[in-house]
Amino acid sequence: QVQFVESGGGLVQPGGSLRLSCAASGSMFDFSTMGWYRQTPGNNRELVAGHGTDGTTNYAAHAKGRFTISRDGAENKVNMQMNDLNPADTGVYYCYGMHYPTMKTYWGQGTQVTVSS
């Protein structure tokens, strides 16, 4: 049974920073991709950033230049440094991992990020 443990969410002022962390536990699964989605109020869940085992990364347009994803593949951990946050970034951030070779996606429980003055 795979479980993702997320941490690092919270309340921050506009222009501030947060670092989200996620670790997969309870399994020796390989994840071809790990990363983060988010769900902002009134919107569907959307990709924020992903990190492949080959080192490739991809970012949503809203995250480019502000967020940086990093990954420890050996430990099935993924982190995301978020800088210059603004109120539009408020939402629930979900860690995910895409299992290799089944391509099944596993999700964390979500961590709340609130950007407000």
Secondary structure, DSSP 8 states (H G I E B T S, - for coil): --EEEEE--EEE-TT--EEEEEEEES---EEEEEEEEEE-TTS--EEEEEEETTS-EEE-TTTTTTEEEEEEGGGTEEEEEE-S--GGG-EEEEEEEEEETT--EEE---EEEEE--
